[in-house]
Amino acid sequence: MAHDTSPVGCHDLRMRRRLPFPPGESAPARALTAACAGLGLAVACASGDPPPDPAAVATHTDGRAPIGELYAAYESLIARGWSRDVVAESAPEGTTQPLPIVALRSPGTGPAVWILSGIHGEEPAGPNAIAAAIEDIARLGSRRPVVLVPLLNPQGYARNWRYLNVPVYDETIDGDSVGDSSHLLPDARSPGAARAPTASSAEAEAITHYILARTADYPPEVSIDLHEDNLIHEGYVYSQGALGAADPLAVAAVEVLRQHGVPIKAGGTTRFDEPVDGGIIGPVTDSSIDELMSAATVIADGRARPGPRAKTVLVFETPAAALPLERRIAAHAALLRQLAERLAPPAG
């Protein structure tokens, strides 16, 4: 498989080009939590300086919400008692000001639902759907622990760029995804070593290390990642967790997407030659953040350690070429609302 060899394909495999931190930029601060220090991880945190105003950053115009509106919607959770973490300040070459990669945590800790989106900047439906369904996410967070990381690639979203190191697609360049987890995932040929010696970017290092740090207090039971793909005309769901294609949440998700007008690929294979069964693809090895969420073991600080080991890890792919953005946003929002209802424990 080579999921990131196309300009608009979705998954994360070919991420071999290794970049140091930008000149003059220190490694992310190492004091997010005691758990982070214990793992020997580096995670960015907020400084004492006033944050830049995301509303001042121009957003690509294709019907997606301005990036400042998205931040405002996400951070409305703070008034409900949620906590906000700045995972990293993303400022790749060519950008005019840094944009924060934010995570929001519900007040209660414990086995959690993680909701991720916006890894690829040219896939706007997920980040917009989270803003549309923020009340449902808030209600879920009042019933069980939730970690929301709604816009993992804000610079990409603002500029409609998939990868921060590749302004224009070039098949000779391996793009660096902000979700690249190869520096933490075991190499099948040498399980005691990671697949890559270092993270492909400052953003990838901060995001993946944040996940490992926060799983101490918010161990993931369910992870949901919203994606799109301009090169497909039928949607499907990756099920990376222990239950694979038999996961009942994956089955339910396929039905929700179908009911909201998303054509579903029922069989055959994906364009990456992965078998599809009823709209679902079982676990794949792709070095993505989703593989990390399901990993039983990670390689951190040069040593094997327990991984997040989420039981259910679902990655939703909607066919961007087949549907207008408004309908894709509505389908993703309906999916979030239905999953939030299913994942909330019964009222006591």
C-alpha positions as CSV (number, residue, x, y, z in Angstrom):
1,M,0.0,0.0,0.0
2,A,1.1,3.6,-0.5
3,H,-1.8,5.6,0.7
4,D,-0.2,9.0,0.6
5,T,1.3,8.9,-2.9
6,S,-1.6,10.8,-4.5
7,P,-2.4,14.5,-4.0
8,V,-5.8,13.8,-2.5
9,G,-5.9,10.2,-1.3
10,C,-6.5,9.9,2.3
11,H,-4.6,7.4,4.4
12,D,-1.1,7.8,5.8
13,L,1.7,5.3,4.8
14,R,4.4,6.9,2.7
15,M,5.9,9.3,5.2
16,R,9.6,8.5,5.0
17,R,11.1,11.9,4.5
18,R,12.4,13.0,8.0
19,L,12.7,16.6,8.9
20,P,14.3,18.2,11.9
21,F,12.5,20.9,13.8
22,P,12.5,24.2,11.9
23,P,15.6,26.3,12.5
24,G,15.5,28.2,15.8
25,E,12.6,26.1,17.1
26,S,13.1,24.1,20.2
27,A,11.7,20.7,20.8
28,P,8.2,20.9,22.3
29,A,8.1,21.6,26.0
30,R,8.5,18.5,28.1
31,A,6.2,19.3,31.0
32,L,2.7,18.7,29.8
33,T,2.1,16.0,32.5
34,A,4.1,13.8,34.8
35,A,3.1,10.9,32.5
36,C,4.7,12.7,29.6
37,A,8.0,13.1,31.5
38,G,7.8,9.5,32.6
39,L,7.6,8.4,28.9
40,G,10.4,10.6,27.9
41,L,8.1,12.4,25.4
42,A,8.1,15.9,24.1
43,V,4.7,17.7,23.9
44,A,4.1,21.3,23.2
45,C,2.2,23.5,25.7
46,A,0.9,27.0,25.8
47,S,3.4,29.8,26.6
48,G,2.8,32.9,28.5
49,D,2.7,35.0,25.3
50,P,-0.7,36.2,24.0
51,P,-1.9,33.7,21.3
52,P,-2.2,34.9,17.7
53,D,-5.7,35.5,16.4
54,P,-6.7,32.6,14.1
55,A,-9.5,34.8,12.7
56,A,-6.8,36.9,11.1
57,V,-5.7,34.0,8.9
58,A,-7.4,33.8,5.5
59,T,-9.3,30.5,4.8
60,H,-9.5,28.7,1.5
61,T,-12.9,29.5,0.0
62,D,-14.9,26.4,-1.1
63,G,-17.8,26.6,1.4
64,R,-15.8,25.6,4.4
65,A,-16.2,27.7,7.6
66,P,-13.5,30.3,8.3
67,I,-10.9,28.8,10.6
68,G,-11.6,31.4,13.3
69,E,-15.2,30.2,13.4
70,L,-14.1,26.7,13.9
71,Y,-11.9,27.5,16.8
72,A,-14.7,29.5,18.5
73,A,-17.1,26.6,18.1
74,Y,-14.6,24.1,19.6
75,E,-13.6,26.3,22.4
76,S,-17.3,26.8,23.4
77,L,-16.7,23.6,25.4
78,I,-14.5,25.5,27.8
79,A,-17.6,27.2,29.3
80,R,-18.9,23.7,30.0
81,G,-15.9,22.8,32.1
82,W,-13.7,21.3,29.5
83,S,-10.0,21.9,29.5
84,R,-8.0,23.2,26.5
85,D,-4.5,22.0,25.6
86,V,-2.3,23.6,23.0
87,V,-0.6,20.5,21.5
88,A,1.6,22.5,19.2
89,E,1.9,25.9,17.5
90,S,2.0,25.0,13.8
91,A,4.1,27.4,11.8
92,P,5.6,25.7,8.7
93,E,7.6,27.5,6.1
94,G,5.6,29.9,4.1
95,T,3.0,30.7,6.7
96,T,2.4,34.2,8.1
97,Q,1.6,33.3,11.7
98,P,1.4,30.2,13.9
99,L,-1.9,28.4,14.4
100,P,-2.5,26.2,17.5
101,I,-3.3,22.6,17.3
102,V,-5.8,22.3,20.2
103,A,-7.2,19.5,22.1
104,L,-10.2,19.7,24.5
105,R,-10.8,17.3,27.3
106,S,-14.1,16.7,29.2
107,P,-14.0,17.2,33.0
108,G,-14.1,13.5,33.9
109,T,-11.2,11.2,33.3
110,G,-11.1,7.5,32.7
111,P,-11.7,5.2,29.7
112,A,-12.5,7.7,26.9
113,V,-13.8,8.4,23.5
114,W,-11.3,10.2,21.3
115,I,-12.5,12.2,18.3
116,L,-9.9,13.3,15.7
117,S,-10.3,15.2,12.5
118,G,-8.6,17.5,10.0
119,I,-5.3,15.6,9.4
120,H,-5.4,16.4,5.7
121,G,-6.1,20.1,4.9
122,E,-8.1,19.4,1.8
123,E,-10.6,17.3,3.7
124,P,-12.8,20.0,5.3
125,A,-16.0,18.0,6.1
126,G,-14.8,16.5,9.4
127,P,-13.7,19.8,11.1
128,N,-16.9,21.5,10.0
129,A,-19.1,18.6,11.1
130,I,-17.5,18.7,14.6
131,A,-18.4,22.4,14.9
132,A,-22.0,21.6,13.8
133,A,-22.3,18.7,16.3
134,I,-20.5,20.4,19.2
135,E,-23.6,20.3,21.4
136,D,-23.9,16.5,20.9
137,I,-20.2,16.2,21.8
138,A,-20.7,18.3,24.9
139,R,-23.5,16.1,26.0
140,L,-21.4,13.0,25.4
141,G,-18.6,14.6,27.5
142,S,-21.0,15.1,30.4
143,R,-21.7,11.4,30.4
144,R,-18.3,9.9,29.8
145,P,-14.7,11.1,29.3
146,V,-14.0,12.5,25.8
147,V,-10.9,14.0,24.2
148,L,-11.5,16.1,21.1
149,V,-8.7,17.0,18.7
150,P,-10.8,18.6,16.0
151,L,-8.3,20.3,13.7
152,L,-5.0,18.5,13.6
153,N,-3.7,20.4,10.6
154,P,-5.0,24.0,10.9
155,Q,-2.5,25.4,8.4
156,G,-3.5,22.8,5.9
157,Y,-7.1,23.5,6.5
158,A,-6.6,27.3,6.0
159,R,-4.7,26.8,2.7
160,N,-6.4,23.6,1.5
161,W,-3.0,21.8,1.7
162,R,-2.7,18.1,2.4
163,Y,0.9,18.2,3.7
164,L,2.8,21.1,5.2
165,N,6.1,20.3,3.5
166,V,4.6,19.9,0.0
167,P,2.9,23.1,-1.3
168,V,2.2,21.5,-4.7
169,Y,1.8,17.7,-5.2
170,D,4.9,16.1,-6.7
171,E,5.0,12.3,-7.1
172,T,8.8,12.4,-6.4
173,I,8.2,13.8,-2.9
174,D,6.9,11.8,0.0
175,G,4.6,14.1,1.9
176,D,4.8,14.4,5.7
177,S,1.4,13.9,7.3
178,V,0.8,15.5,10.7
179,G,-0.6,12.1,11.7
180,D,2.6,10.2,10.9
181,S,3.2,7.8,13.7
182,S,6.0,5.7,12.2
183,H,8.5,7.0,14.8
184,L,6.5,5.3,17.6
185,L,5.2,2.1,15.9
186,P,7.2,-1.1,16.0
187,D,9.0,-2.2,12.9
188,A,7.7,-5.7,11.9
189,R,11.2,-6.6,10.8
190,S,12.7,-5.5,14.1
191,P,10.0,-5.2,16.7
192,G,12.2,-3.6,19.3
193,A,12.8,-0.6,17.0
194,A,10.4,2.0,15.6
195,R,9.8,2.2,11.8
196,A,11.5,5.6,11.6
197,P,14.2,7.1,13.9
198,T,12.5,10.5,14.3
199,A,9.2,12.1,13.7
200,S,8.6,13.5,10.2
201,S,7.7,17.0,11.5
202,A,7.3,19.0,14.7
203,E,3.6,18.6,14.4
204,A,3.7,14.9,14.1
205,E,5.9,14.6,17.1
206,A,3.8,16.8,19.2
207,I,0.5,15.2,18.2
208,T,1.6,11.6,18.7
209,H,3.4,12.3,21.9
210,Y,0.4,14.2,23.2
211,I,-1.7,11.1,22.6
212,L,0.6,8.9,24.6
213,A,0.8,11.4,27.4
214,R,-2.9,11.9,27.7
215,T,-3.8,8.2,27.5
216,A,-2.6,7.9,31.1
217,D,-5.8,9.8,32.2
218,Y,-7.9,9.2,29.2
219,P,-7.2,5.7,28.0
220,P,-9.0,5.4,24.6
221,E,-11.8,2.8,24.4
222,V,-13.1,4.3,21.1
223,S,-11.3,6.4,18.6
224,I,-13.1,8.1,15.7
225,D,-11.2,9.8,12.9
226,L,-13.0,11.8,10.1
227,H,-11.5,11.7,6.6
228,E,-12.5,12.2,3.0
229,D,-11.1,11.2,-0.4
230,N,-11.4,13.0,-3.7
231,L,-10.4,9.9,-5.7
232,I,-13.3,7.7,-4.6
233,H,-17.0,7.7,-5.5
234,E,-18.2,5.4,-2.7
235,G,-17.4,5.7,1.0
236,Y,-16.2,3.1,3.4
237,V,-15.0,2.7,7.0
238,Y,-11.6,1.4,8.3
239,S,-11.9,-0.6,11.5
240,Q,-8.4,-0.7,13.0
241,G,-9.4,-2.0,16.4
242,A,-9.4,-5.5,17.9
243,L,-12.8,-6.4,16.4
244,G,-11.8,-5.4,12.9
245,A,-14.6,-5.6,10.3
246,A,-16.9,-7.2,12.8
247,D,-17.0,-4.2,15.1
248,P,-20.7,-3.3,15.6
249,L,-19.9,0.4,15.7
250,A,-18.4,0.1,12.3
251,V,-21.5,-1.7,11.0
252,A,-23.7,1.0,12.5
253,A,-21.6,3.8,11.1
254,V,-21.9,2.4,7.5
255,E,-25.6,2.4,7.9
256,V,-25.7,6.0,9.2
257,L,-23.6,7.1,6.2
258,R,-25.8,5.3,3.8
259,Q,-29.0,6.7,5.3
260,H,-27.6,10.2,4.9
261,G,-26.9,9.9,1.2
262,V,-23.3,8.6,1.1
263,P,-22.8,5.9,-1.5
264,I,-21.1,2.9,0.2
265,K,-18.6,0.5,-1.4
266,A,-20.1,-2.9,-0.5
267,G,-17.3,-5.2,-1.8
268,G,-14.3,-5.5,-3.9
269,T,-11.2,-3.6,-2.9
270,T,-10.2,0.0,-2.2
271,R,-7.8,1.7,-4.6
272,F,-5.1,0.5,-2.3
273,D,-6.1,-3.1,-2.9
274,E,-7.6,-3.6,0.6
275,P,-10.6,-5.9,0.7
276,V,-13.9,-4.3,1.5
277,D,-16.7,-6.3,3.2
278,G,-20.0,-4.5,3.6
279,G,-18.4,-1.1,3.4
280,I,-15.8,-2.0,6.1
281,I,-12.0,-2.6,5.8
282,G,-10.3,-4.5,8.6
283,P,-7.0,-3.5,10.3
284,V,-4.3,-2.2,8.0
285,T,-0.6,-1.3,8.5
286,D,-0.3,2.3,7.4
287,S,1.8,4.1,10.1
288,S,-1.2,6.4,10.7
289,I,-2.4,8.0,13.9
290,D,-5.2,5.4,13.8
291,E,-2.8,2.5,13.8
292,L,-1.2,4.2,16.8
293,M,-4.5,4.5,18.7
294,S,-5.0,0.7,18.3
295,A,-1.4,-0.3,19.0
296,A,-0.7,-2.7,21.8
297,T,2.9,-1.6,21.9
298,V,4.8,1.5,21.0
299,I,8.5,2.4,20.9
300,A,9.1,5.5,23.0
301,D,12.4,6.8,24.3
302,G,14.0,3.8,22.6
303,R,12.0,1.3,24.6
304,A,8.9,-0.8,24.0
305,R,6.0,0.4,26.1
306,P,2.3,-0.3,26.3
307,G,0.4,1.5,23.5
308,P,-3.1,3.1,23.6
309,R,-4.7,-0.2,22.6
310,A,-8.2,1.2,21.8
311,K,-10.7,-1.5,21.3
312,T,-12.6,0.4,18.6
313,V,-10.7,2.6,16.1
314,L,-12.9,3.8,13.2
315,V,-11.7,5.9,10.2
316,F,-14.5,7.3,8.1
317,E,-13.9,8.0,4.4
318,T,-16.5,10.0,2.5
319,P,-16.3,10.4,-1.3
320,A,-15.5,14.0,-1.8
321,A,-15.7,13.7,-5.6
322,A,-19.2,12.3,-5.5
323,L,-20.9,14.7,-3.1
324,P,-20.9,18.5,-2.5
325,L,-19.3,19.7,0.7
326,E,-22.6,20.7,2.4
327,R,-23.9,17.1,2.1
328,R,-20.6,15.6,3.3
329,I,-20.6,17.9,6.4
330,A,-24.2,16.9,7.1
331,A,-23.3,13.2,6.8
332,H,-20.3,13.5,9.1
333,A,-22.4,15.5,11.6
334,A,-25.1,12.9,11.6
335,L,-22.5,10.2,12.1
336,L,-21.1,12.1,15.1
337,R,-24.6,12.6,16.6
338,Q,-25.5,8.9,16.2
339,L,-22.2,7.7,17.6
340,A,-22.4,10.1,20.5
341,E,-25.9,8.7,21.3
342,R,-24.7,5.1,21.1
343,L,-21.5,5.7,23.2
344,A,-23.2,7.6,26.0
345,P,-23.9,5.4,29.0
346,P,-27.5,5.0,30.1
347,A,-28.7,7.8,32.4
348,G,-28.3,6.8,36.0
